[in-house]
Amino acid sequence: MDDDMDDDMDDDVDYAHWDEMPTRWRDNDVYGHLNNVVHYELMDSVINRWLIAEAGLDPARSPSIGLCVESRCSYRAEAAYPATIRVGLRIGKLGTSSVRYELGLFEGARLLAEGEFTHVFVDRVTRRPAPISGAARSAMERLVVA
């Protein structure tokens, strides 16, 4: 991983929400470090845990759901099981029906990876874009970083 890689995210920027996720034995790959898909899994899990706990999402019954339309991850350092990964979450852009989450994965103070997920919220039945409103919008506004 190249420390000189150009990126859109500043390593020192604060996150509005933090969560911790333990790694599992199966997360290591044949090379002895966390497989790249684990980074995405950690980010997706933190986003959805936050949506359920803070934004009122009921994955089985909410009238609108967020579909991931874009994601990316820039890897900065290796980690391996056993570890507890601290995941910082913020919102970089909140639109009418879409949201771009920005995340940082840390082991202690060491930045492991930076990522983004973009969700478009759609009507559960029609799959047409649906406005983010009410409690969900209020919760998301608290994560927006200027």
C-alpha positions, 0 to 999 in steps of 0.5 A: 500500500502506497502512503503517497496515494492521492485520495479525496479523504483526509486522514485527520478528519473527524467522524461523527459516529464510531463503532467497533467490530471484532475480526473473526478467524475466517477473515484472514486470507491465505496471505495472512491478513484481512481479505479485501472483502472483509473491509467492505463487510465491516463498512456495510455492517457499521452503516446498517447497524447505524441505520437500524439504531439511529435512523429507524430502519427496519430492514424487513418492513420499512417502506423505503430501503437503501440500495448500494449503487456505488462503493470504493475502498482505498487500502492503507495498511494491513490488519490480521485476526485477532483485531478490533477494528474501529470504524468511523462513519460520516456523511459526505453528501446527503441528497433528496433520495441518496446519501454518500457515507464516508468511512475510516477503518482503524486499528488503534490510531493506525488507518487501515482503509478509507471507503465510501458507500452510496445508497439510493433510497427506493420504495420497497415495492416499486424500487423507484427513488424515494425521498429520505425524510422524517427521522431518517433524514434528521439522523443523517443530518447529524452525520453530515460533515461540512 
